[in-house]
Amino acid sequence: MPPRPNVRVLRDIKARKGVVDNEISRRAYLYVARNQTLPAQVRYQAQLQLNTFGRYTRPTTVKNRCTVSGRGRGVISEFGLCRYQFRLKALAGELPGVQKASW
């Protein structure tokens, strides 16, 4: 039986997808809302549009997490693994190009 995916990992995947899908429109509304040369009414409408976006469209909701365990700390972003899972997979020879150092 394969391991069940961690809920935190699934949430992070959902957040990453939401950010990518809405990035262009969010940036456009942010630019309009922050532009001091535009009339206040236009800026206010842009801010209202920004408020209608969901939680998982904000880039700050995306967090680097281990794809195996869901751990949020000690993540080696190049491999997407926390340090412990990285060590286990490296010792098992499951990471190409990674080997234990010896000198």
Order of alpha helices (4+ residues) and beta strands (2+ residues): alpha-alpha-beta-beta-alpha
